[in-house]
Amino acid sequence: MTSTDLTQQDLFGPGGGDSGKRRFQPLAERVRPTTIDDLFGQAHLVGPDGPVRRYIEQGRIPSMIFWGPPGSGKTTLAEVCARSLNYRFEQLSATEAGVKDVRRVMETAEKTRRIENRQTLLFIDEIHRFNKAQQDTLLHAIEQGLIVLIGATTENPSFEVNRALLSRMQVYILHALGDEDVRRVLERAIRNDDVLVADGIEIADMEFLLQYAGGDARKALNALEAALSLLPSGTKPSILDRKLFEQALQHRAPEYDKGGEEHYDTVSAFIKSLRGSDPDAALIWMAKMIEGGEDPKFIARRMVIFASEDIGNADPYAITLALSVFHAVEVIGMPEARINLAQGATYLASSPKSNASYAALNEVQAAVKRAGPLTIPLYLRNAPTKFMKEIGYGEGYRYPHSFPGHFVQERYFPDQIEPQAFYRPDVEGREKFVKERLESLWKDRYES
């Protein structure tokens, strides 16, 4: 259990009164932000209109659950909340604490409220690992306002936190940090940490470090510290290059330039493998992008485009699944999001293919450009006012639902373009049924 009331919060941890026995703090702890303005990422929560910032500005926060991947800032945000409101901060790890530990915190919180007139914020890391009995011990304290509880979890709280506790807390999702956020964390550490400033740190291969971190700020800081420890004593400036990082981390990134030709060639091979209905090859190219540090949202976006461009109505569900994968990547973050990406890639590669919608759009755009300004027939125009009705807007429009089969032969084309089949459905998958329906409705248009 830890508390922000500890006074030794510099380079050394608790028990730092005796200089001979002081415990050196890891870099990630030394540079942990202390105010909400120091936080990078999670703008949806701590930005100008973010709910957590609003709570702090109003001087009172509710009990909350922070759900997000490792290194996204859950512990840091909880500490910032406590520090900003001068709450006493108590921390438990659900993997180590039991009911007795929770009750001990409650007793301390009661004394703090009675003697100091001060609120206690209890932060429970990995709260999903608490069993029902342990979670139930928190209910009364929350209801009575004895504590403000913030629980951190990497698992979906809907499944892992019991309903009684969940109903008393606000759930907020934290996203994996973007590369730019992690870069800013590292640059601030180099500027502000006493040890790093003294060593004159220079990162010669930032892209490698960002790729290795995968949106986890703590992982990036730990990697920087590990590489620094391998440099000979007294080396200044301390230049951390790829070779040193690979030695310290025992990790090699494949050759992959996210901004160069290799990037475009790899994503091209990925898309062409999807189009060619080869899920195995698609996974190979996707794995290369992931291992090379490609933004997983970039991969997911390309799959959303592919679902409409190359599958279309042959499998109308493909776009839904692709969008679900994109949302999952945003919520889960790496490395777990690679599982969502793999599901999306294998589904899209295995789906029936049709580019009929995409091809139709290209043809229509060309036809519209050739036709020039398009005139909308009066019977297709909107008539919201009496005057518009008097001059013929909407007059003669035949409402399809008033006819058998909810269909009536009508001309919907502008005068400048003759009715013709731009959209020519394929016979693959569900689009086969679309083709049959359109051919039965517009016989002249689809005559072979």
N, C-alpha and C positions, 0 to 999 in steps of 0.2 A: 504494500500500500504506500502511496506517495502523496505528498501535499505540496502545494505551491507556497505554503508558509515557510518552507525551508529557506534559509538565508544564503547558503552556498549555491548560487545559481550562475556561476561563471564558468570556468573551464573544468570545475570539479564537481563531483556528485555529492550526495548525502554523506555525512560523516567526515566532512572536510575540515573540521576544526584542528586536527593534528596534521600538520603538513607532511609528516613522514608517512602517514597512512591514508592520504587522500586518494580517492579513486578518480582517475582521469575519465572525463566524459567523452563519449563518441562525438564525432563531428555533427551528426544529425541532431543530437540533443543540444549541442552548443549553439547551433544556428537556428533552432526552432523559433518561428515568429512569435512575437508577444502581443501584437496588436492586430486588429482586423485589417488595417491598411497594409500590413506587411505580408498578407497572404497572397499567394499567386494561384490562379485557377479558382474554380467553383464560383464564378461570377454570378451564377443564378442564385446563389445563397448569400454571398457576402458583398456583391456589387451594390450600387446605389439603391436599387429597388429590391435587393435580396431580403428574404424574410429573416434570416439570422441577424443581418445588420440592423434591420428594423427593431428586432427584439432588444438588441443591445442598446440602441439609441433610446428606446422607451424605458430602459432600466429594469427589464424583467424578461426572463426567458422561460419557455415551457419545458417540460421534459421531452426529450427528443431521441430518436434513433438515427444515427448516421450510417447509411448503407453504401458501401463503396469498396473498390479494390484496394489492396495493400498500397501504402505510400501515397494515398490520395489526400491525406491531411485530416483524417478523422480525429485523432488524438490532439493534434495541434489546434483544430477548431474548437474542441472542447476546452482546452486550456485557455485559449483566447477569450472564450465566453466567460470563464471564471475570473480571469484577470481583469477583464474590462468592467465587470460588475462588482469587483472586490468580494466575490464569493470564495469561501474556503474550498479548495480543490482536493478531492480524495479520489484515488484511482485504485481499482481492483482489476485483476485479470481473471476472467471466468474459468480459465484453465487451471488456476491455482487456488482461488478463493472458495470458501464454503459458506454455509449459513451463518456460522459463528463470526466470520469476518464481516458479513453484511450487518449483523446485529451490532458488532463493535463500532462500525461506522455510524449506525443510527444513534448509538449512545453518545458518541463524540459530537454528532450533528446537533443533538438535543442540548448538550452543554454549550456548544458554540452559539446556538440561538438564544439560550437563556442568559449566558454571561456576557457575550459580545454583541448580541442582537444582530447576528450575521448569518446569512444563508450559506448552506453547504451544497456544492455541486458534486455529485458522485458520478464518476466516469467508470463504466464497466466495459473493458475491452473484450471483444469476442463474446458478447452477451448471448449469442445463440447457443453457446456451450453450457449455459446455466440450465439446469433441469427445472421442471415445473415448480417443485417445492422451493427452490432457490429464487425463482422469479416471483413466486407468491409473497415472499418475505418483503418485497419492495412495494407492494400495492398500497399498504396502509400509509407508509411514509410519504409516498407521492400524493395521495389523497389529502393528507393532513398538511402538506406543504413543508414537511420536515426537511426534505431534500428536493433538489432538482436532479433528475436522473438523465444522463446522456449515455446511451449504449451504442457501441460501435460493432458493426458486423459486416462480414464479406458475403454473408448468405442472405437470401430473400427473407426478410423478417416475417412476412405473411405465413411462412412455413415453419420458422424456427422460434418465434416468440409467441407465447400464449396470448389468446385473445384478450383476456382481462388486462394484461399489462399493455398490450398493443393499443387498446382503446384509450389509454391514458397518456399516450405519447404521440408526438408528431413525427412522421417518418420523412426524412430528407435523403435524397440520393446524391452521392458524391461521385463525380466522374474521374476516370484516370486522367492525370495531368497531360496536357499536350507537350510536345517537345519544347515549344517556346517557354512554357511555364517552368519546366525542369531546367532549361538553360538559365533562366533568370534566378532560380534557386541557387544554382551552382555559382553564378557570377556574383551574387550577393554574398555567398559564403566566402569566396575568395577576397572580396573587398573588406568584409567586416570581421571575420574570425581572426583572433589574435595570432593563433598558430600559423594559419595559412598566409596571413600578411607577412609574418616574420620569415617564412620560407620562400616568399616571392613566387607563388604558384602561377604556372602558365599551363593551360590545357591545350596541347597541340592538335588533338583529334577529338573535338567536341562531338562530332557526329557519331563516332564509335561509342562514346559514353552514353549519348542519348539513346542509341539503338539498344544498348545493353540494359538501360534502365527501364525502357518500355513504359514510360509514364509514371514510374515509381520514384518519387523524389528521394526517399530514404535510401533506396537501392543505389541511386546515382551518387549520393554523398558518401555512402559506405565504400563504393568502388573508388571514388577519388581518394579517400583516406587509405584504402588498401594499397593503391599504387604509390602513394606518397611514402608509405612505410618501407618500400623496397629501394628507395633512393639512398645512396651513400650519405652518411651524416655530413652536414655542412655544405651539401650541394645547393648552390644558389646561382641563378634562379632555378627553382624546381620545375623542370619541363616534363610534363606527363604526356607521352606520346602513345600511339597505338601499341607499339611493342611492349611498353611497360604495363599498359592496361591488360594486354593479353597474358602477360606473365603473372600479374597479380590475380587476375580473375579466372585464368584458365578457360578463357572464352575467346573464340575466333568468330568474327562476323564474315559471312561470305562477301566476296567482292560485289558490291551493289551500290551504284551511285544514284541516289534518289532524285537527283536533279539532272542527270545526264542521259546519254543514249541507252545505257543498260536498263534504266528505269522504264523507258518507253518500249523497249524491245521485250522486256519481261511481261509487262502488262498486256502487250499485244499477243504474246504467246499464250497468256492466261485466257484472254477473251476468245481467241481462236480455238483453244481447246474446249472451252464451254460450248462454242458454236458447233464444233465438230462432235459433240456428244461423247467426249472422252473425260470422264470424271477423274480418272487416275492422273492423266497428264495435267489437268487443271490444278489438282492438289499440289503437284510438284512445283509448278510456277507460283502458286499462291504461297507455298512454304518458303520458296526463295525470297519472295517479297517480305514475308513476315520476319524471317531470319535476318534480312538485310535492313530491318528497321523501318519498313514502309508504314505509313500511317494506316492503321486498320480501317479507319473510316473511308479512306480513299478506295481501298479494295471493296468495301461494302457499297460505296456509291456506284462504282463501276458495275457491280452486280445488279443494282436497281435499274440502271440504264439498260443493261443487257436483257433483263426480264421483259422489257417492252419492245426493245429493238429486234431481238432475235427469237423470242418465244411468243410474245403477244397473246392473241386469243387462242393459240393452240393449247395453252394452259393458263387461263386467266388468274389462277391462284399464284402463279410464279411471282408476279409483282407484289402481292401481299406478303409472301414469304420473304422476298428480298428486302422489303421495307422493315419487316420484323427483325431480320438479321441486322440491318443498319441500326435500328433502335437498340437491340441487344448489345451491339458493340459500344454504343454510347453509354449504356448503363453499366455494363459489366467491366469493360476495359480489359487490357491485356494483363496476363497471358491467357486468361480463361476465354476471352472473346474469340480466340482462334478456333475454338470448338464450334461457335456459332457460324463463323466464316466457312468452316469446313462443311457444315450441314447445308448452308446456302449454295456453295459451289457444287457439291455433288448433286443436289436437287436440280439446279439449273442445267447442269451438263446432261443429266439423264432425262430431262423433259423433252417432249416433242417440240419441234422448232417451226416457226413461221415468222417471216419478216414482212408479212402482207400489210400490216398497219403502218409500219415505217416506210415501206415503199410507196404506199398510197399517199402518205403525207408529202413525200418528196414530189410526187407527180402533181398533187393538188397545188402545192406552193408554186411550182413552175407554171401551171395553168393560170393561176391567179395573177402572176406577174405579167403573163402574155395578154390577159384580158383587160388589164387596166382597171379603172374604177368600176366597182360592181354595184348594180342597182338592185335593191331589195324589192320584190313584187309587193304591191300594196296589201294583198291578202295575208302576207307573212309578217306584216309590220304590227308593232304594238300600238294599241289605241287606248291610252289611259285617260284621255280627255274627250269631252263631247265634241269639240271642234275637230279633233283627229278622226273621230268616227264619221262626222259629217262629210269630210273630204275623202272618205273611202278607206282609211286605215283599218285593216283587219276584215274588211268586207269580203265575203265569199270564202272565208277560211272554213275548211271542212274538218271537224274535230274527229280524229281517228277512232276514239273510243265510242263514237256513236255508230260505228259501222261493224259489220260482222268481222270477227277475227281481229278487231281493234286496228284495222288497216283500211286505207282508201288510196287509190291511185291519185297522186297529186304531184305537181312539179314544185320542188323545193330549191331548184338551182336558180342562180341569178340569170338574168336575160342574156348576159354576155358569154355564158358557158353552156354548151349543150349537155344534157344529161348523158352520163357515161359511167362506166365502172372503173373508178380509181382504186377502190378497195376490192381486191380479188382474193377472198379467203382461200386458204390452202385446205388440204384434206387431212392434215395431221391433227391428232388430238381433238380437243373440243371444237376447234375451228371448222371441222368437217360439218358440224350441225349448223354453225353460223352460215356456211356456204349454202347448204341445202335450203335454209329459210330464206336467204336473200334471193336465191334463184327462183324460188316459188313466188316471191312477192314482186320482183322486178324482172319478169321473164324477158322482155325486150332488151333490157340492159345487159343481161348475162347470157344472151344467145351466143353459142360458139360459132 
